[in-house]
Amino acid sequence: MATSFANVVNVLSTNEEFSLLFGTNQTWNLIEAEELTVELENRIMLTPHAAKRLSALLTARIAEFEQRCGKINI
């Protein structure tokens, strides 16, 4: 199993699949930068059924985390 770090994520979908795109922000000073640079490193493809299960799992784990550590602000 490989381990990667990501601080940027995006999700695309079609009728047949969900694509989760993971990457890292390469722009250190957002105030001075003209644009945000992201290095995309991993793409995970899921069926709609698997994407829905992932959503449910993440929702439950985030709720548990926020009970222990406090609310996550986005």
PDB file of N, CA, C, O and CB in Angstrom:
ATOM      1  N   MET A   1       0.851  -1.166   0.000  1.00  0.00           N
ATOM      2  CA  MET A   1       0.000   0.000   0.000  1.00  0.00           C
ATOM      3  C   MET A   1       0.897   1.229   0.000  1.00  0.00           C
ATOM      4  O   MET A   1       1.893   1.271   0.722  1.00  0.00           O
ATOM      5  CB  MET A   1      -0.968  -0.002   1.218  1.00  0.00           C
ATOM      6  N   ALA A   2       0.555   2.213  -0.794  1.00  0.00           N
ATOM      7  CA  ALA A   2       1.282   3.481  -0.848  1.00  0.00           C
ATOM      8  C   ALA A   2       0.558   4.520  -0.004  1.00  0.00           C
ATOM      9  O   ALA A   2      -0.670   4.519   0.082  1.00  0.00           O
ATOM     10  CB  ALA A   2       1.431   3.973  -2.309  1.00  0.00           C
ATOM     11  N   THR A   3       1.330   5.406   0.616  1.00  0.00           N
ATOM     12  CA  THR A   3       0.767   6.493   1.400  1.00  0.00           C
ATOM     13  C   THR A   3       1.117   7.810   0.724  1.00  0.00           C
ATOM     14  O   THR A   3       2.265   8.022   0.336  1.00  0.00           O
ATOM     15  CB  THR A   3       1.287   6.460   2.865  1.00  0.00           C
ATOM     16  N   SER A   4       0.140   8.692   0.581  1.00  0.00           N
ATOM     17  CA  SER A   4       0.343  10.008  -0.024  1.00  0.00           C
ATOM     18  C   SER A   4      -0.296  11.062   0.859  1.00  0.00           C
ATOM     19  O   SER A   4      -1.219  10.768   1.619  1.00  0.00           O
ATOM     20  CB  SER A   4      -0.246  10.064  -1.459  1.00  0.00           C
ATOM     21  N   PHE A   5       0.195  12.293   0.761  1.00  0.00           N
ATOM     22  CA  PHE A   5      -0.393  13.435   1.452  1.00  0.00           C
ATOM     23  C   PHE A   5      -1.097  14.307   0.430  1.00  0.00           C
ATOM     24  O   PHE A   5      -0.601  14.491  -0.682  1.00  0.00           O
ATOM     25  CB  PHE A   5       0.685  14.245   2.228  1.00  0.00           C
ATOM     26  N   ALA A   6      -2.257  14.848   0.802  1.00  0.00           N
ATOM     27  CA  ALA A   6      -2.973  15.785  -0.064  1.00  0.00           C
ATOM     28  C   ALA A   6      -3.587  16.875   0.797  1.00  0.00           C
ATOM     29  O   ALA A   6      -4.123  16.602   1.871  1.00  0.00           O
ATOM     30  CB  ALA A   6      -4.067  15.059  -0.902  1.00  0.00           C
ATOM     31  N   ASN A   7      -3.506  18.117   0.318  1.00  0.00           N
ATOM     32  CA  ASN A   7      -4.226  19.210   0.975  1.00  0.00           C
ATOM     33  C   ASN A   7      -5.179  19.886  -0.004  1.00  0.00           C
ATOM     34  O   ASN A   7      -5.746  20.940   0.286  1.00  0.00           O
ATOM     35  CB  ASN A   7      -3.236  20.240   1.555  1.00  0.00           C
ATOM     36  N   VAL A   8      -5.344  19.261  -1.170  1.00  0.00           N
ATOM     37  CA  VAL A   8      -6.295  19.725  -2.181  1.00  0.00           C
ATOM     38  C   VAL A   8      -7.013  18.494  -2.727  1.00  0.00           C
ATOM     39  O   VAL A   8      -6.379  17.480  -3.017  1.00  0.00           O
ATOM     40  CB  VAL A   8      -5.574  20.533  -3.335  1.00  0.00           C
ATOM     41  N   VAL A   9      -8.325  18.582  -2.866  1.00  0.00           N
ATOM     42  CA  VAL A   9      -9.086  17.478  -3.438  1.00  0.00           C
ATOM     43  C   VAL A   9     -10.199  18.043  -4.315  1.00  0.00           C
ATOM     44  O   VAL A   9     -10.764  19.095  -4.016  1.00  0.00           O
ATOM     45  CB  VAL A   9      -9.670  16.563  -2.322  1.00  0.00           C
ATOM     46  N   ASN A  10     -10.503  17.341  -5.387  1.00  0.00           N
ATOM     47  CA  ASN A  10     -11.616  17.712  -6.252  1.00  0.00           C
ATOM     48  C   ASN A  10     -12.315  16.427  -6.671  1.00  0.00           C
ATOM     49  O   ASN A  10     -11.700  15.360  -6.690  1.00  0.00           O
ATOM     50  CB  ASN A  10     -11.130  18.537  -7.502  1.00  0.00           C
ATOM     51  N   VAL A  11     -13.583  16.522  -7.003  1.00  0.00           N
ATOM     52  CA  VAL A  11     -14.363  15.353  -7.396  1.00  0.00           C
ATOM     53  C   VAL A  11     -15.075  15.650  -8.709  1.00  0.00           C
ATOM     54  O   VAL A  11     -15.733  16.679  -8.857  1.00  0.00           O
ATOM     55  CB  VAL A  11     -15.384  14.963  -6.289  1.00  0.00           C
ATOM     56  N   LEU A  12     -14.932  14.740  -9.647  1.00  0.00           N
ATOM     57  CA  LEU A  12     -15.640  14.801 -10.926  1.00  0.00           C
ATOM     58  C   LEU A  12     -16.509  13.560 -11.021  1.00  0.00           C
ATOM     59  O   LEU A  12     -16.207  12.539 -10.403  1.00  0.00           O
ATOM     60  CB  LEU A  12     -14.644  14.897 -12.144  1.00  0.00           C
ATOM     61  N   SER A  13     -17.589  13.642 -11.793  1.00  0.00           N
ATOM     62  CA  SER A  13     -18.427  12.452 -11.925  1.00  0.00           C
ATOM     63  C   SER A  13     -19.065  12.372 -13.306  1.00  0.00           C
ATOM     64  O   SER A  13     -19.293  13.377 -13.980  1.00  0.00           O
ATOM     65  CB  SER A  13     -19.509  12.443 -10.849  1.00  0.00           C
ATOM     66  N   THR A  14     -19.342  11.135 -13.693  1.00  0.00           N
ATOM     67  CA  THR A  14     -20.141  10.832 -14.874  1.00  0.00           C
ATOM     68  C   THR A  14     -21.245   9.889 -14.414  1.00  0.00           C
ATOM     69  O   THR A  14     -21.358   9.603 -13.222  1.00  0.00           O
ATOM     70  CB  THR A  14     -19.266  10.194 -16.038  1.00  0.00           C
ATOM     71  N   ASN A  15     -22.047   9.412 -15.334  1.00  0.00           N
ATOM     72  CA  ASN A  15     -23.096   8.449 -14.974  1.00  0.00           C
ATOM     73  C   ASN A  15     -22.516   7.132 -14.472  1.00  0.00           C
ATOM     74  O   ASN A  15     -23.193   6.384 -13.767  1.00  0.00           O
ATOM     75  CB  ASN A  15     -23.999   8.185 -16.171  1.00  0.00           C
ATOM     76  N   GLU A  16     -21.257   6.842 -14.833  1.00  0.00           N
ATOM     77  CA  GLU A  16     -20.677   5.537 -14.534  1.00  0.00           C
ATOM     78  C   GLU A  16     -19.606   5.539 -13.462  1.00  0.00           C
ATOM     79  O   GLU A  16     -19.291   4.481 -12.916  1.00  0.00           O
ATOM     80  CB  GLU A  16     -20.110   4.971 -15.758  1.00  0.00           C
ATOM     81  N   GLU A  17     -19.018   6.727 -13.132  1.00  0.00           N
ATOM     82  CA  GLU A  17     -17.913   6.722 -12.185  1.00  0.00           C
ATOM     83  C   GLU A  17     -17.725   8.083 -11.520  1.00  0.00           C
ATOM     84  O   GLU A  17     -18.163   9.115 -12.029  1.00  0.00           O
ATOM     85  CB  GLU A  17     -16.634   6.306 -12.883  1.00  0.00           C
ATOM     86  N   PHE A  18     -17.067   8.050 -10.380  1.00  0.00           N
ATOM     87  CA  PHE A  18     -16.624   9.243  -9.679  1.00  0.00           C
ATOM     88  C   PHE A  18     -15.100   9.243  -9.719  1.00  0.00           C
ATOM     89  O   PHE A  18     -14.472   8.208  -9.497  1.00  0.00           O
ATOM     90  CB  PHE A  18     -17.168   9.288  -8.201  1.00  0.00           C
ATOM     91  N   SER A  19     -14.509  10.389  -9.999  1.00  0.00           N
ATOM     92  CA  SER A  19     -13.061  10.539  -9.979  1.00  0.00           C
ATOM     93  C   SER A  19     -12.698  11.473  -8.838  1.00  0.00           C
ATOM     94  O   SER A  19     -13.151  12.618  -8.801  1.00  0.00           O
ATOM     95  CB  SER A  19     -12.523  11.078 -11.340  1.00  0.00           C
ATOM     96  N   LEU A  20     -11.883  10.991  -7.906  1.00  0.00           N
ATOM     97  CA  LEU A  20     -11.384  11.817  -6.813  1.00  0.00           C
ATOM     98  C   LEU A  20      -9.951  12.189  -7.157  1.00  0.00           C
ATOM     99  O   LEU A  20      -9.098  11.315  -7.310  1.00  0.00           O
ATOM    100  CB  LEU A  20     -11.472  11.071  -5.425  1.00  0.00           C
ATOM    101  N   LEU A  21      -9.684  13.486  -7.278  1.00  0.00           N
ATOM    102  CA  LEU A  21      -8.360  13.985  -7.648  1.00  0.00           C
ATOM    103  C   LEU A  21      -7.701  14.580  -6.409  1.00  0.00           C
ATOM    104  O   LEU A  21      -8.254  15.481  -5.778  1.00  0.00           O
ATOM    105  CB  LEU A  21      -8.453  15.044  -8.794  1.00  0.00           C
ATOM    106  N   PHE A  22      -6.517  14.073  -6.061  1.00  0.00           N
ATOM    107  CA  PHE A  22      -5.809  14.520  -4.871  1.00  0.00           C
ATOM    108  C   PHE A  22      -4.487  15.154  -5.279  1.00  0.00           C
ATOM    109  O   PHE A  22      -3.809  14.678  -6.190  1.00  0.00           O
ATOM    110  CB  PHE A  22      -5.576  13.346  -3.892  1.00  0.00           C
ATOM    111  N   GLY A  23      -4.132  16.235  -4.591  1.00  0.00           N
ATOM    112  CA  GLY A  23      -2.869  16.894  -4.895  1.00  0.00           C
ATOM    113  C   GLY A  23      -2.407  17.764  -3.750  1.00  0.00           C
ATOM    114  O   GLY A  23      -3.016  17.792  -2.680  1.00  0.00           O
ATOM    115  N   THR A  24      -1.313  18.476  -3.993  1.00  0.00           N
ATOM    116  CA  THR A  24      -0.769  19.385  -2.985  1.00  0.00           C
ATOM    117  C   THR A  24      -0.637  20.784  -3.561  1.00  0.00           C
ATOM    118  O   THR A  24      -0.250  20.968  -4.715  1.00  0.00           O
ATOM    119  CB  THR A  24       0.595  18.885  -2.473  1.00  0.00           C
ATOM    120  N   ASN A  25      -0.967  21.760  -2.733  1.00  0.00           N
ATOM    121  CA  ASN A  25      -0.838  23.162  -3.085  1.00  0.00           C
ATOM    122  C   ASN A  25       0.643  23.505  -3.187  1.00  0.00           C
ATOM    123  O   ASN A  25       1.401  23.241  -2.253  1.00  0.00           O
ATOM    124  CB  ASN A  25      -1.552  24.070  -2.047  1.00  0.00           C
ATOM    125  N   GLN A  26       1.062  24.082  -4.293  1.00  0.00           N
ATOM    126  CA  GLN A  26       2.450  24.480  -4.500  1.00  0.00           C
ATOM    127  C   GLN A  26       2.657  25.978  -4.339  1.00  0.00           C
ATOM    128  O   GLN A  26       3.783  26.462  -4.460  1.00  0.00           O
ATOM    129  CB  GLN A  26       2.908  24.051  -5.868  1.00  0.00           C
ATOM    130  N   THR A  27       1.584  26.723  -4.067  1.00  0.00           N
ATOM    131  CA  THR A  27       1.653  28.177  -3.935  1.00  0.00           C
ATOM    132  C   THR A  27       1.800  28.525  -2.465  1.00  0.00           C
ATOM    133  O   THR A  27       0.887  28.288  -1.674  1.00  0.00           O
ATOM    134  CB  THR A  27       0.392  28.863  -4.544  1.00  0.00           C
ATOM    135  N   TRP A  28       2.946  29.087  -2.093  1.00  0.00           N
ATOM    136  CA  TRP A  28       3.229  29.367  -0.690  1.00  0.00           C
ATOM    137  C   TRP A  28       2.623  30.673  -0.227  1.00  0.00           C
ATOM    138  O   TRP A  28       2.195  30.768   0.924  1.00  0.00           O
ATOM    139  CB  TRP A  28       4.710  29.391  -0.458  1.00  0.00           C
ATOM    140  N   ASN A  29       2.569  31.679  -1.076  1.00  0.00           N
ATOM    141  CA  ASN A  29       2.055  32.988  -0.677  1.00  0.00           C
ATOM    142  C   ASN A  29       0.861  33.330  -1.564  1.00  0.00           C
ATOM    143  O   ASN A  29       1.025  33.870  -2.657  1.00  0.00           O
ATOM    144  CB  ASN A  29       3.165  34.090  -0.779  1.00  0.00           C
ATOM    145  N   LEU A  30      -0.341  33.011  -1.084  1.00  0.00           N
ATOM    146  CA  LEU A  30      -1.548  33.219  -1.893  1.00  0.00           C
ATOM    147  C   LEU A  30      -1.840  34.693  -2.136  1.00  0.00           C
ATOM    148  O   LEU A  30      -2.486  35.032  -3.128  1.00  0.00           O
ATOM    149  CB  LEU A  30      -2.741  32.573  -1.219  1.00  0.00           C
ATOM    150  N   ILE A  31      -1.378  35.581  -1.252  1.00  0.00           N
ATOM    151  CA  ILE A  31      -1.641  37.020  -1.411  1.00  0.00           C
ATOM    152  C   ILE A  31      -0.866  37.578  -2.595  1.00  0.00           C
ATOM    153  O   ILE A  31      -1.404  38.375  -3.364  1.00  0.00           O
ATOM    154  CB  ILE A  31      -1.268  37.790  -0.125  1.00  0.00           C
ATOM    155  N   GLU A  32       0.393  37.170  -2.755  1.00  0.00           N
ATOM    156  CA  GLU A  32       1.242  37.699  -3.818  1.00  0.00           C
ATOM    157  C   GLU A  32       1.143  36.911  -5.122  1.00  0.00           C
ATOM    158  O   GLU A  32       1.478  37.436  -6.184  1.00  0.00           O
ATOM    159  CB  GLU A  32       2.667  37.719  -3.358  1.00  0.00           C
ATOM    160  N   ALA A  33       0.694  35.675  -5.057  1.00  0.00           N
ATOM    161  CA  ALA A  33       0.638  34.831  -6.254  1.00  0.00           C
ATOM    162  C   ALA A  33      -0.500  35.266  -7.161  1.00  0.00           C
ATOM    163  O   ALA A  33      -1.569  35.662  -6.696  1.00  0.00           O
ATOM    164  CB  ALA A  33       0.472  33.353  -5.870  1.00  0.00           C
ATOM    165  N   GLU A  34      -0.257  35.186  -8.455  1.00  0.00           N
ATOM    166  CA  GLU A  34      -1.297  35.513  -9.425  1.00  0.00           C
ATOM    167  C   GLU A  34      -2.271  34.355  -9.614  1.00  0.00           C
ATOM    168  O   GLU A  34      -3.428  34.566  -9.976  1.00  0.00           O
ATOM    169  CB  GLU A  34      -0.672  35.889 -10.760  1.00  0.00           C
ATOM    170  N   GLU A  35      -1.809  33.146  -9.373  1.00  0.00           N
ATOM    171  CA  GLU A  35      -2.677  31.985  -9.505  1.00  0.00           C
ATOM    172  C   GLU A  35      -2.236  30.892  -8.541  1.00  0.00           C
ATOM    173  O   GLU A  35      -1.093  30.862  -8.085  1.00  0.00           O
ATOM    174  CB  GLU A  35      -2.673  31.462 -10.954  1.00  0.00           C
ATOM    175  N   LEU A  36      -3.151  30.014  -8.251  1.00  0.00           N
ATOM    176  CA  LEU A  36      -2.891  28.871  -7.373  1.00  0.00           C
ATOM    177  C   LEU A  36      -2.329  27.733  -8.216  1.00  0.00           C
ATOM    178  O   LEU A  36      -2.893  27.384  -9.253  1.00  0.00           O
ATOM    179  CB  LEU A  36      -4.191  28.421  -6.620  1.00  0.00           C
ATOM    180  N   THR A  37      -1.226  27.163  -7.772  1.00  0.00           N
ATOM    181  CA  THR A  37      -0.628  26.032  -8.475  1.00  0.00           C
ATOM    182  C   THR A  37      -0.792  24.781  -7.614  1.00  0.00           C
ATOM    183  O   THR A  37      -0.385  24.751  -6.452  1.00  0.00           O
ATOM    184  CB  THR A  37       0.881  26.301  -8.795  1.00  0.00           C
ATOM    185  N   VAL A  38      -1.389  23.760  -8.199  1.00  0.00           N
ATOM    186  CA  VAL A  38      -1.617  22.497  -7.502  1.00  0.00           C
ATOM    187  C   VAL A  38      -0.958  21.387  -8.300  1.00  0.00           C
ATOM    188  O   VAL A  38      -1.135  21.296  -9.515  1.00  0.00           O
ATOM    189  CB  VAL A  38      -3.141  22.217  -7.305  1.00  0.00           C
ATOM    190  N   GLU A  39      -0.196  20.541  -7.615  1.00  0.00           N
ATOM    191  CA  GLU A  39       0.378  19.370  -8.254  1.00  0.00           C
ATOM    192  C   GLU A  39      -0.544  18.185  -7.977  1.00  0.00           C
ATOM    193  O   GLU A  39      -0.602  17.682  -6.855  1.00  0.00           O
ATOM    194  CB  GLU A  39       1.833  19.094  -7.741  1.00  0.00           C
ATOM    195  N   LEU A  40      -1.266  17.743  -9.011  1.00  0.00           N
ATOM    196  CA  LEU A  40      -2.149  16.586  -8.862  1.00  0.00           C
ATOM    197  C   LEU A  40      -1.298  15.330  -8.846  1.00  0.00           C
ATOM    198  O   LEU A  40      -0.465  15.125  -9.730  1.00  0.00           O
ATOM    199  CB  LEU A  40      -3.210  16.526 -10.005  1.00  0.00           C
ATOM    200  N   GLU A  41      -1.507  14.488  -7.842  1.00  0.00           N
ATOM    201  CA  GLU A  41      -0.640  13.332  -7.651  1.00  0.00           C
ATOM    202  C   GLU A  41      -1.370  12.005  -7.746  1.00  0.00           C
ATOM    203  O   GLU A  41      -0.779  11.009  -8.161  1.00  0.00           O
ATOM    204  CB  GLU A  41       0.036  13.427  -6.329  1.00  0.00           C
ATOM    205  N   ASN A  42      -2.644  11.968  -7.370  1.00  0.00           N
ATOM    206  CA  ASN A  42      -3.378  10.701  -7.364  1.00  0.00           C
ATOM    207  C   ASN A  42      -4.797  10.910  -7.855  1.00  0.00           C
ATOM    208  O   ASN A  42      -5.430  11.931  -7.586  1.00  0.00           O
ATOM    209  CB  ASN A  42      -3.389  10.084  -5.957  1.00  0.00           C
ATOM    210  N   ARG A  43      -5.278   9.912  -8.584  1.00  0.00           N
ATOM    211  CA  ARG A  43      -6.683   9.889  -9.001  1.00  0.00           C
ATOM    212  C   ARG A  43      -7.245   8.542  -8.588  1.00  0.00           C
ATOM    213  O   ARG A  43      -6.688   7.494  -8.917  1.00  0.00           O
ATOM    214  CB  ARG A  43      -6.844  10.130 -10.557  1.00  0.00           C
ATOM    215  N   ILE A  44      -8.353   8.579  -7.866  1.00  0.00           N
ATOM    216  CA  ILE A  44      -9.045   7.370  -7.447  1.00  0.00           C
ATOM    217  C   ILE A  44     -10.377   7.320  -8.178  1.00  0.00           C
ATOM    218  O   ILE A  44     -11.155   8.273  -8.136  1.00  0.00           O
ATOM    219  CB  ILE A  44      -9.245   7.330  -5.895  1.00  0.00           C
ATOM    220  N   MET A  45     -10.630   6.214  -8.842  1.00  0.00           N
ATOM    221  CA  MET A  45     -11.877   6.038  -9.581  1.00  0.00           C
ATOM    222  C   MET A  45     -12.792   5.139  -8.759  1.00  0.00           C
ATOM    223  O   MET A  45     -12.370   4.085  -8.283  1.00  0.00           O
ATOM    224  CB  MET A  45     -11.619   5.432 -11.004  1.00  0.00           C
ATOM    225  N   LEU A  46     -14.061   5.562  -8.590  1.00  0.00           N
ATOM    226  CA  LEU A  46     -15.044   4.798  -7.823  1.00  0.00           C
ATOM    227  C   LEU A  46     -16.324   4.629  -8.618  1.00  0.00           C
ATOM    228  O   LEU A  46     -16.680   5.479  -9.434  1.00  0.00           O
ATOM    229  CB  LEU A  46     -15.339   5.484  -6.484  1.00  0.00           C
ATOM    230  N   THR A  47     -17.012   3.526  -8.372  1.00  0.00           N
ATOM    231  CA  THR A  47     -18.368   3.394  -8.895  1.00  0.00           C
ATOM    232  C   THR A  47     -19.263   4.323  -8.075  1.00  0.00           C
ATOM    233  O   THR A  47     -18.895   4.685  -6.958  1.00  0.00           O
ATOM    234  CB  THR A  47     -18.876   1.895  -8.833  1.00  0.00           C
ATOM    235  N   PRO A  48     -20.421   4.718  -8.593  1.00  0.00           N
ATOM    236  CA  PRO A  48     -21.331   5.542  -7.789  1.00  0.00           C
ATOM    237  C   PRO A  48     -21.685   4.877  -6.455  1.00  0.00           C
ATOM    238  O   PRO A  48     -21.799   5.566  -5.441  1.00  0.00           O
ATOM    239  CB  PRO A  48     -22.608   5.827  -8.576  1.00  0.00           C
ATOM    240  N   HIS A  49     -21.860   3.563  -6.438  1.00  0.00           N
ATOM    241  CA  HIS A  49     -22.189   2.852  -5.203  1.00  0.00           C
ATOM    242  C   HIS A  49     -21.049   2.980  -4.183  1.00  0.00           C
ATOM    243  O   HIS A  49     -21.299   3.260  -3.011  1.00  0.00           O
ATOM    244  CB  HIS A  49     -22.477   1.363  -5.500  1.00  0.00           C
ATOM    245  N   ALA A  50     -19.820   2.780  -4.617  1.00  0.00           N
ATOM    246  CA  ALA A  50     -18.673   2.903  -3.721  1.00  0.00           C
ATOM    247  C   ALA A  50     -18.493   4.351  -3.256  1.00  0.00           C
ATOM    248  O   ALA A  50     -18.111   4.587  -2.109  1.00  0.00           O
ATOM    249  CB  ALA A  50     -17.395   2.407  -4.420  1.00  0.00           C
ATOM    250  N   ALA A  51     -18.763   5.318  -4.132  1.00  0.00           N
ATOM    251  CA  ALA A  51     -18.652   6.731  -3.748  1.00  0.00           C
ATOM    252  C   ALA A  51     -19.663   7.076  -2.653  1.00  0.00           C
ATOM    253  O   ALA A  51     -19.352   7.831  -1.732  1.00  0.00           O
ATOM    254  CB  ALA A  51     -18.867   7.643  -4.977  1.00  0.00           C
ATOM    255  N   LYS A  52     -20.864   6.524  -2.756  1.00  0.00           N
ATOM    256  CA  LYS A  52     -21.883   6.787  -1.728  1.00  0.00           C
ATOM    257  C   LYS A  52     -21.481   6.158  -0.394  1.00  0.00           C
ATOM    258  O   LYS A  52     -21.689   6.764   0.657  1.00  0.00           O
ATOM    259  CB  LYS A  52     -23.259   6.243  -2.176  1.00  0.00           C
ATOM    260  N   ARG A  53     -20.912   4.960  -0.423  1.00  0.00           N
ATOM    261  CA  ARG A  53     -20.416   4.332   0.809  1.00  0.00           C
ATOM    262  C   ARG A  53     -19.285   5.154   1.421  1.00  0.00           C
ATOM    263  O   ARG A  53     -19.229   5.325   2.639  1.00  0.00           O
ATOM    264  CB  ARG A  53     -19.932   2.896   0.526  1.00  0.00           C
ATOM    265  N   LEU A  54     -18.384   5.663   0.581  1.00  0.00           N
ATOM    266  CA  LEU A  54     -17.296   6.507   1.070  1.00  0.00           C
ATOM    267  C   LEU A  54     -17.850   7.767   1.722  1.00  0.00           C
ATOM    268  O   LEU A  54     -17.363   8.183   2.774  1.00  0.00           O
ATOM    269  CB  LEU A  54     -16.339   6.876  -0.076  1.00  0.00           C
ATOM    270  N   SER A  55     -18.851   8.374   1.117  1.00  0.00           N
ATOM    271  CA  SER A  55     -19.477   9.567   1.683  1.00  0.00           C
ATOM    272  C   SER A  55     -20.058   9.284   3.067  1.00  0.00           C
ATOM    273  O   SER A  55     -19.876  10.074   3.994  1.00  0.00           O
ATOM    274  CB  SER A  55     -20.574  10.084   0.749  1.00  0.00           C
ATOM    275  N   ALA A  56     -20.749   8.169   3.205  1.00  0.00           N
ATOM    276  CA  ALA A  56     -21.340   7.805   4.499  1.00  0.00           C
ATOM    277  C   ALA A  56     -20.260   7.561   5.549  1.00  0.00           C
ATOM    278  O   ALA A  56     -20.390   7.999   6.692  1.00  0.00           O
ATOM    279  CB  ALA A  56     -22.221   6.556   4.353  1.00  0.00           C
ATOM    280  N   LEU A  57     -19.195   6.861   5.159  1.00  0.00           N
ATOM    281  CA  LEU A  57     -18.098   6.594   6.092  1.00  0.00           C
ATOM    282  C   LEU A  57     -17.408   7.879   6.531  1.00  0.00           C
ATOM    283  O   LEU A  57     -17.136   8.064   7.717  1.00  0.00           O
ATOM    284  CB  LEU A  57     -17.080   5.653   5.457  1.00  0.00           C
ATOM    285  N   LEU A  58     -17.125   8.768   5.582  1.00  0.00           N
ATOM    286  CA  LEU A  58     -16.480  10.037   5.918  1.00  0.00           C
ATOM    287  C   LEU A  58     -17.362  10.895   6.820  1.00  0.00           C
ATOM    288  O   LEU A  58     -16.869  11.514   7.763  1.00  0.00           O
ATOM    289  CB  LEU A  58     -16.136  10.805   4.646  1.00  0.00           C
ATOM    290  N   THR A  59     -18.646  10.934   6.541  1.00  0.00           N
ATOM    291  CA  THR A  59     -19.575  11.703   7.374  1.00  0.00           C
ATOM    292  C   THR A  59     -19.548  11.204   8.813  1.00  0.00           C
ATOM    293  O   THR A  59     -19.514  12.002   9.749  1.00  0.00           O
ATOM    294  CB  THR A  59     -21.004  11.618   6.811  1.00  0.00           C
ATOM    295  N   ALA A  60     -19.564   9.888   8.992  1.00  0.00           N
ATOM    296  CA  ALA A  60     -19.540   9.308  10.337  1.00  0.00           C
ATOM    297  C   ALA A  60     -18.212   9.577  11.038  1.00  0.00           C
ATOM    298  O   ALA A  60     -18.204   9.950  12.211  1.00  0.00           O
ATOM    299  CB  ALA A  60     -19.795   7.801  10.269  1.00  0.00           C
ATOM    300  N   ARG A  61     -17.089   9.396  10.343  1.00  0.00           N
ATOM    301  CA  ARG A  61     -15.777   9.610  10.961  1.00  0.00           C
ATOM    302  C   ARG A  61     -15.547  11.086  11.301  1.00  0.00           C
ATOM    303  O   ARG A  61     -14.932  11.395  12.322  1.00  0.00           O
ATOM    304  CB  ARG A  61     -14.666   9.111  10.029  1.00  0.00           C
ATOM    305  N   ILE A  62     -16.031  11.991  10.460  1.00  0.00           N
ATOM    306  CA  ILE A  62     -15.888  13.422  10.747  1.00  0.00           C
ATOM    307  C   ILE A  62     -16.717  13.798  11.968  1.00  0.00           C
ATOM    308  O   ILE A  62     -16.263  14.583  12.799  1.00  0.00           O
ATOM    309  CB  ILE A  62     -16.313  14.273   9.528  1.00  0.00           C
ATOM    310  N   ALA A  63     -17.914  13.257  12.090  1.00  0.00           N
ATOM    311  CA  ALA A  63     -18.751  13.526  13.267  1.00  0.00           C
ATOM    312  C   ALA A  63     -18.054  13.053  14.537  1.00  0.00           C
ATOM    313  O   ALA A  63     -18.062  13.756  15.547  1.00  0.00           O
ATOM    314  CB  ALA A  63     -20.127  12.838  13.128  1.00  0.00           C
ATOM    315  N   GLU A  64     -17.450  11.864  14.492  1.00  0.00           N
ATOM    316  CA  GLU A  64     -16.708  11.355  15.649  1.00  0.00           C
ATOM    317  C   GLU A  64     -15.513  12.249  15.982  1.00  0.00           C
ATOM    318  O   GLU A  64     -15.265  12.552  17.148  1.00  0.00           O
ATOM    319  CB  GLU A  64     -16.231   9.920  15.386  1.00  0.00           C
ATOM    320  N   PHE A  65     -14.785  12.665  14.964  1.00  0.00           N
ATOM    321  CA  PHE A  65     -13.626  13.539  15.161  1.00  0.00           C
ATOM    322  C   PHE A  65     -14.046  14.854  15.812  1.00  0.00           C
ATOM    323  O   PHE A  65     -13.403  15.323  16.751  1.00  0.00           O
ATOM    324  CB  PHE A  65     -12.923  13.812  13.819  1.00  0.00           C
ATOM    325  N   GLU A  66     -15.139  15.449  15.302  1.00  0.00           N
ATOM    326  CA  GLU A  66     -15.588  16.742  15.835  1.00  0.00           C
ATOM    327  C   GLU A  66     -16.077  16.608  17.273  1.00  0.00           C
ATOM    328  O   GLU A  66     -15.972  17.562  18.044  1.00  0.00           O
ATOM    329  CB  GLU A  66     -16.704  17.325  14.958  1.00  0.00           C
ATOM    330  N   GLN A  67     -16.599  15.467  17.646  1.00  0.00           N
ATOM    331  CA  GLN A  67     -16.980  15.266  19.052  1.00  0.00           C
ATOM    332  C   GLN A  67     -15.750  15.258  19.955  1.00  0.00           C
ATOM    333  O   GLN A  67     -15.786  15.788  21.065  1.00  0.00           O
ATOM    334  CB  GLN A  67     -17.762  13.950  19.217  1.00  0.00           C
ATOM    335  N   ARG A  68     -14.667  14.655  19.477  1.00  0.00           N
ATOM    336  CA  ARG A  68     -13.438  14.582  20.272  1.00  0.00           C
ATOM    337  C   ARG A  68     -12.641  15.878  20.239  1.00  0.00           C
ATOM    338  O   ARG A  68     -12.110  16.303  21.266  1.00  0.00           O
ATOM    339  CB  ARG A  68     -12.572  13.447  19.777  1.00  0.00           C
ATOM    340  N   CYS A  69     -12.551  16.509  19.075  1.00  0.00           N
ATOM    341  CA  CYS A  69     -11.586  17.599  18.867  1.00  0.00           C
ATOM    342  C   CYS A  69     -12.195  18.968  18.611  1.00  0.00           C
ATOM    343  O   CYS A  69     -11.472  19.964  18.600  1.00  0.00           O
ATOM    344  CB  CYS A  69     -10.714  17.260  17.731  1.00  0.00           C
ATOM    345  N   GLY A  70     -13.491  19.043  18.407  1.00  0.00           N
ATOM    346  CA  GLY A  70     -14.143  20.316  18.100  1.00  0.00           C
ATOM    347  C   GLY A  70     -14.457  20.427  16.612  1.00  0.00           C
ATOM    348  O   GLY A  70     -13.943  19.674  15.785  1.00  0.00           O
ATOM    349  N   LYS A  71     -15.304  21.375  16.309  1.00  0.00           N
ATOM    350  CA  LYS A  71     -15.806  21.563  14.951  1.00  0.00           C
ATOM    351  C   LYS A  71     -14.702  21.960  13.998  1.00  0.00           C
ATOM    352  O   LYS A  71     -13.825  22.755  14.334  1.00  0.00           O
ATOM    353  CB  LYS A  71     -16.899  22.608  14.931  1.00  0.00           C
ATOM    354  N   ILE A  72     -14.756  21.396  12.804  1.00  0.00           N
ATOM    355  CA  ILE A  72     -13.836  21.752  11.724  1.00  0.00           C
ATOM    356  C   ILE A  72     -14.482  22.890  10.933  1.00  0.00           C
ATOM    357  O   ILE A  72     -15.600  22.744  10.438  1.00  0.00           O
ATOM    358  CB  ILE A  72     -13.516  20.508  10.793  1.00  0.00           C
ATOM    359  N   ASN A  73     -13.798  24.001  10.814  1.00  0.00           N
ATOM    360  CA  ASN A  73     -14.292  25.131  10.016  1.00  0.00           C
ATOM    361  C   ASN A  73     -13.740  25.071   8.610  1.00  0.00           C
ATOM    362  O   ASN A  73     -12.538  24.900   8.411  1.00  0.00           O
ATOM    363  CB  ASN A  73     -13.919  26.466  10.669  1.00  0.00           C
ATOM    364  N   ILE A  74     -14.636  25.214   7.622  1.00  0.00           N
ATOM    365  CA  ILE A  74     -14.172  25.233   6.229  1.00  0.00           C
ATOM    366  C   ILE A  74     -14.549  26.534   5.565  1.00  0.00           C
ATOM    367  O   ILE A  74     -14.245  26.738   4.390  1.00  0.00           O
ATOM    368  CB  ILE A  74     -14.755  24.054   5.442  1.00  0.00           C
TER     369      ILE A  74
END
